[in-house]
Amino acid sequence: MSEAPKNSRDVHRAPDKADRVQTVTMRLQKLLARAGVASRRGSEDLMTAGRVRVNGAVVTELGAKVDPDADVVTVDGRTVTLGQRSVYIALNKPEGVVTTMSDPQGRTTVASLVPVKQHPGLFPVGRLDFDSAGLLLFTTDGELSHRLLHPRWKVDKTYRALVDGRVTESELDRLRDGVSLDDGRTAPALATTLRVGATSYCEITVREGRKRQVRRMFSAIGHPVLELQRVSFGPVPLGDLPKAGWRYLTDDEVAALKAVVGMEGT
């Protein structure tokens, strides 16, 4: 059994002469990311927070290396191995919850609604505004999250919006053509009305991820958003998931998400 390292820079087993050539080490945050604990950045955050141990000793040095075959790595007391699977979760985020894992102002965060103790490396895929609700994905798969948010892949995100006033087809056509915002013209969106009256209930699908984009788009056509809910992210629907409820994605849903961003078979 290898001894606990004396300091955070020396975290891998000193090999015997007989096996020194065969020992392969890697950076600790890379091992955590490859094991599906968190993204590389998220793994670094776990380390600097003092939640990662190697052979029983807390390791905070980001340059630390480990031997995956000999060292025992734990996060919050749970052993990490390269063979473990990434985690994928859907949450129905309520309004009034911050899409961060911690908040210096003491507001309720999404971290309080998902099983972070069981899966300490969970992080949200993108954001939902404080006053918006609906589908928010979480994962420990950094590569999938990166691709789902990257403009190259143009992943659909569908919202239902209750807006002020009667929305006309000509106004929807402006959304479908793209509208000018202060950070540039939006890409064409899919847009339709589900109910029209003193307030209108609309559905819109966008492929961009600008801050408060849907709200700004409706404001640009003269119909401020009163309520906003995301009902799908790529091929994953919100479905009948209750507010503040979460569930694991099915294998088929994970495969479908990977397929839309060119990660089939991974």
N, C-alpha and C positions, 0 to 999 in steps of 0.2 A: 504494500500500500504506500502511495506517495505521501510525503509529508506536506503539511500546509506551508505555503510560501511565507517567507519572512517579511516580504514587503510586496507592494502591488506591482512592482516591475518584474518580479520573479515568480511567475505563476505556472510555469510548465515544469514537468518532472525532469530532473537532471538525469539523462539516460546513462546506463552502464556502457562501458566501452563496446560491449558486444552488440548493442542495439542502437548506438548513437547515430549511425548512418541511416537507419531505417525510420527514425523518429521524424514525424512531420508535424510542425506547429502552424497555427494560424492565429490571426488577431481575434481576441475574444469577441468583439462586437460582430465580426464576420461570422463566427460560429453561431452566435445567437440569431443572427439574421437568417443564415442558412437553415437553422433548425426550426424556423418559423415562429420564433418567440416574438419578434418585432421587426420593423424595418431597421436598416443600419443606423439611422439617426435615432430611432426609438430605442435601440439596443444601447447606444451611447448614453441616452438619458437614464436608462435603467442602471447603468454602471455608475454614473456620476451621482445618482441618488442613493448609492450604497446598497442596492437591492440584489447585486450579483456577487456570488461567492465562488471561489475556486479552491477545492480541497478544504473547505471550511472557512477560508479567510476572505473578507470583503475585498473586492478589487475595483478600484475606481480609475486606475491608469488606463487611458484609452489606447495606449500603445502596447498593452500587455498581450502576451501570446500564451496559448494553451496547446496541449497535446490532446486532441479529441479522443485518442485511444486510451489515454492514461489518466487524465485529470477529470475530476468530478466537478461539474459546473452546475450551480443551482441559481434559480431566481425566486426570491421569496420562499426559499426552502424547497422548491420543486426542482427535481433533477432535469437537466436539459440534455437531450441527445440529438444527433443529426438525423435520426430516423423518424422523429416525431412529425406529425402533420401540421400544416398551417390551419388556422381557425378562421371561419367566415361566419359572420353574424349579421342579421337584419334587425334594426331597432325602429320602432315607430316613435320618433322623437316628439314630445309634446311642445307646445309653445312655452316660452319662458324658461327654456333650458339652454345653457351655453354649450356650443360644440367644441369643448376643450376637455382635456383630462384633468385639469385643475384650474381654479380661478382665484386670483389674489383678492378679489372683491367678495369672495364667499358665496357667490351665486351657485345655484344648482347646476351641475355639469352632467354631460352624458355619461361620464365615468361612473356615476352613481346608479346608472340604469342597466349596465352590462356587467358580465361576470369577470371583472378585472382581477379578482383574487384567484380565480381558477385559471385565467389566461392573462398573466401580468403584462404581456406585450401588446395587448389589443390597442388599436388606434383607429379613429374614424377615417373613412375614405372621403376626403373633402369636408364640406361644411354645410350646415343649414343655419339660416339666420336665427337669432334669439327668438324672434316673434313668428317664426315659421315652424310648421310641423311636418311629419311624414317620414318617409323612408330614408334612413341613414345606415350605410353599410359600415361594418367594422371588420378588421382582419389583422392577422400578424404577418401577412404576405406582402412584403414591401414592394416587390416587383409588380405584382398585380395592381396594387393601389396606384403606383406610379403611372402605369399604362392607362388605367381607367380615367385618370385625371389629365392625361397629356392630350393637348389639342390634336395631335396626329391621328388619334383613333376615333375622334368624333362620336363618343358614346352618348346615346340618347338619354335624356333625363326629362321625365314628364311630370307636370304640375297641374293641379286644379286650383284655380284662383277665384275667389269671390271679389268682384271689383265694383267700384262705385259707378252708377250710371248704366245706360243702355248701350251696349257695344254693337256696332254695325259691322256688316260684312266688309265694307270699305276700310274700316279701321283694322279689322283682322288682316286684311290684305297687306297693310303696312307692316304688321308683324311677320307675315309670310315672306315679304320682300326684304326684311331687315330694316331696323330703325337706327337713327343716329343717336348715340349716347355720348357723354363727355369723354369716354375712352375709346371712341371709334364706332363704326357701324357694326351692328350685330349681323351674324349669319342668318339666313332665312330660317324661320321657325315653322313648325306645324301648329296651327291654331284653329280652334272651333269654339262655338258657344254651346253650352249644355242647357242654359236657361237664361232668358233675357227679360229684364223688367227694370224697376227702379234701381236694382243692383243686378249684375250679370254674373253668371257662373260659367267660367271658361276653362278649357283645357289647352295647355301649350306644351310643346316638346322642343327643347333646345339641345344643342350639342356643344355649347360652350360652358365655361365655368366662371364667369365674371362675378364679382361681388354684387349681391342683391340684384342680379341681372333681370330676373322675371319682373320684380317690382318696378325696376327702372323702365323696362320696356312698356309695361302698361301705363305708367305715368307719362311716358312719351306720347302715347296716343290719347291722353286725357282721361284715363280711368284708373285712379289710384287703387292699389290692392288693399282690401280690407282683411282678407284671410288667405293664407297660402299653404298648400300641402303638396309635398312631393309624393307621387303615387307609383313611380317606378324609376329604377336606375338600370339602364341597359335592359337585359332580359329578365331582371328580377322585379316582381311586382310587390307592392305593399300588401295587397290582399286584405284579409280580415284581421290582421295583427292589431290588437288593441293598443291604445295610446300608452306609452311607457313600457309596452311589452317588447320582448325580443325573442328571436329564435335562431337556431343554426340554419344556414343555407343547406339545401340538399346537394348531393353530389352532382345532380344534373344542372342545378343552378350555377354551381361553381364552374363546371365545365363550360356552360354557356357564356359566363362572364369571361372566362379565359379565351374562348373562341373569338369574341368580338374584338379582342386586343392582340390576336396573333399568338396566343400561348397554348394552343391546342396540344394536348398530350403531356403537359408538364404537371 
